[in-house]
Amino acid sequence: MGAMAQPLLSLDEAILLLAEAIPTPKLGAILADRDDPALDRSSMDGIAVRASDGVAPRRVLGTLFAGDDPASVRVDPGTCVRIMTGAALPSGADAVVPVEEIQETPGGLVVKGAPCIGDWIRRRGSQARKGDLLVPEGLPINAARVGLRAQVGGRYGIPKRIRVGIASTGDELVLDPQPHQIRDSNGPMMAALAHALGAEVHVLPPVPDDPAAIATFLKGLESTDILLTAGGVSMGEKDYLPKVLQQLGAQILFHRIRLKPGKPMLAAFLDGRIILCLPGNPVSAYMNTRLFLPVVLARLEGRTPPTLWRMGRLIAPVANPGDRPMLHPCKRRGDELVPLASKGSADLVRLAQGDVCAWIPEGGMQAGETKYLELL
């Protein structure tokens, strides 16, 4: 059965199918290379003391900062060492008294209350012991895990931004349009959205409605990891993209989804590159970029895909006579969603005036709770 004859996928099914098809880097296991902390350390700015000295005055021997070798000093009875947060505890000391609990007197430093052994000390190995498995293999990459790998002496370079190519299609796109022509709004819009989502954006020249030109374009994408196109993906006589992709041997993941606007969406792999072919109407192009690109970027970077939806309260009914769920532009006031009078998938005016798009099920919706997607 061809891709065009397949039943429509729901939005959730399409996102899951795309996410599962993308190979994603995984974090290797992280083991502790030494005890953490490697020595007893102070958890406060204060003085390192012997608890058995109680509240008796203490003579200051010096100061230890984080990174100082504690072997340079020893705390004997009647003495103390000024110590900063993170500094290793000197020998002889078994407690730390915070700065706030210390008073300067002619006879030395006096503490306000008798300390107890272990006060304000991070004990050696209290977070991990050498050889402990800290993070198992195969978890998604996040910033904390990158930091932990560095802490145990491993290397993990900061990943480069994913390169996203943006290309509009269509002979009707011109810079100075006659009434029967239009300017390209999809290209700049998708580029701005991809940039807001953290991608490295490459704006590519518009592609004409010509199969040979489309094929040549699709073969010359070495500088991109993801390609976003707008237009040429529906069922019109000049919608050549699906056929050209098939002729080039692309793996078509899906073509058309149960969503309004955005039904003609196509996702494919070609030469190891992810291609998202979006409908040409601007609201459709925006919505499908907003829904699918965050998932693709997260998978390629080894991150957990972000949560797309939030909950709010629609304050007025929205009609939806079609057989597909609909995303409808709204203004947001706190958790209240105020629907705008959208004229459909070509109405970029109402989309730009909105803050969010509310999820409206088939058949429409009365006022009440629904999920919504923030517009970026």
C-alpha positions, -999 to +999 in steps of 0.1 A: +000+000+000+015+034-010+020+062+015-008+082+000-033+054+006-025+049+042-050+060+068-043+093+085-021+092+116-031+111+147-007+138+158+005+117+187+011+087+165+030+108+139+052+124+166+060+090+182+067+074+148+091+102+139+108+102+173+114+064+173+128+065+138+155+090+146+188+074+160+197+094+190+231+096+209+230+081+244+251+088+274+276+062+284+278+049+320+294+073+345+315+058+373+330+077+402+367+080+397+373+088+434+353+094+466+330+123+463+339+145+482+375+132+480+382+146+515+360+160+543+350+195+532+334+225+548+298+233+537+300+268+552+322+298+555+334+298+591+361+282+613+373+246+615+375+236+651+379+208+676+344+202+690+359+192+724+371+227+730+335+238+735+330+276+738+365+284+749+384+311+730+404+299+700+435+312+684+434+315+646+462+297+628+454+308+592+428+304+564+420+276+541+403+284+507+387+259+484+416+241+466+441+247+493+461+217+506+449+212+542+482+194+551+497+229+556+480+233+590+468+213+620+441+223+645+453+215+680+434+222+713+427+260+717+432+268+680+411+270+648+415+277+611+393+301+591+378+280+563+358+288+532+329+267+517+343+238+498+378+238+514+391+206+527+391+201+565+425+203+582+437+175+604+426+178+641+394+196+632+361+177+635+335+205+631+329+238+614+313+268+630+296+292+606+307+329+604+274+340+619+281+320+651+315+335+657+325+365+678+359+383+679+373+389+714+407+401+726+413+365+738+405+350+704+375+338+685+346+327+707+317+306+694+281+313+705+273+276+712+293+245+717+298+227+684+291+190+678+314+167+659+305+167+622+287+201+622+287+217+587+310+190+572+305+172+540+320+138+548+344+121+524+324+097+501+291+110+514+279+115+478+296+086+461+324+061+466+351+054+441+338+029+415+302+036+422+279+036+392+265+072+392+245+072+359+237+040+340+244+037+303+218+047+278+201+077+295+193+108+275+220+135+276+213+166+297+234+194+311+237+179+346+250+146+332+275+164+310+287+182+342+289+150+361+310+133+334+334+163+336+335+160+374+347+124+372+374+132+346+355+122+315+352+143+283+320+153+266+323+182+242+296+208+239+274+195+210+271+217+180+238+232+171+218+211+147+218+225+112+184+231+098+179+241+062+148+262+054+134+262+018+100+275+005+087+260-027+064+274-054+065+295-086+041+320-070+067+333-046+083+366-057+098+396-039+075+422-055+043+404-061+015+412-086-020+406-072-019+370-084+014+363-067+026+363-030+057+370-010+075+343+008+064+345+045+070+308+053+108+309+048+114+338+072+088+325+097+102+289+098+138+303+100+128+324+130+110+295+147+139+271+141+163+297+156+140+302+186+141+264+191+179+264+192+189+253+157+216+267+135+195+280+106+205+279+069+180+298+047+181+281+013+169+295-021+133+290-030+126+258-050+105+261-082+077+237-090+098+216-113+106+179-106+141+181-120+149+212-100+135+196-068+156+165-073+187+185-079+180+205-047+174+174-026+207+159-037+227+190-026+219+192+012+253+183+026+253+213+049+221+204+067+210+178+093+173+186+089+155+201+059+122+220+063+102+227+032+069+246+028+045+238-001+044+213-028+034+184-006-004+181-010-024+166-039-023+194-065-009+190-100+023+208-090+028+191-057+059+172-068+078+167-035+063+133-024+069+117-058+104+131-062+113+119-027+101+084-036+120+084-069+152+093-050+147+064-026+137+083+004+121+065+034+087+080+038+077+077+075+042+092+070+023+115+046-008+133+059-019+135+095-052+140+113-047+177+121-063+209+111-044+229+098-014+207+087-029+176+072-005+172+042+026+170+065+052+145+052+082+132+071+110+113+054+147+102+056+169+108+026+207+101+027+206+101+065+189+135+066+155+142+082+131+160+058+100+176+071+078+187+042+052+212+055+020+225+038+023+258+020-004+277+039+014+297+066-006+286+096+000+250+086+037+255+080+040+272+114+020+246+134+038+216+119+072+232+125+063+241+161+050+206+167+076+184+150+109+203+150+114+204+188+111+166+189+136+161+160+161+185+176+158+168+210+163+133+195+194+143+174+209+160+205+202+130+228+178+150+249+144+140+262+118+156+239+102+186+255+066+188+267+047+206+241+013+212+258+000+233+286-035+235+301-058+265+300-095+274+300-112+284+267-136+312+276-158+310+245-171+282+221-151+274+190-167+256+161-149+228+143-172+211+118-144+190+103-134+154+110-100+163+124-089+180+156-080+217+151-055+241+165-071+275+169-053+308+177-061+325+209-050+353+231-039+342+266-048+360+298-033+340+326-048+306+322-077+319+301-077+314+263-096+340+243-103+326+208-097+348+178-118+349+147-094+329+125-102+324+088-082+291+086-048+279+075-040+309+053-048+335+080-013+345+092-028+377+105-048+360+133-019+336+141+005+366+145-021+383+168-024+353+190-003+340+219-012+303+218-032+278+198-059+258+216-067+222+209-103+219+195-116+184+190-137+172+161-172+187+163-160+219+181-158+228+218-177+248+243-159+269+269-138+248+293-105+232+299-083+223+270-046+219+261-028+246+242+005+252+224+025+283+230+035+303+200+072+312+198 
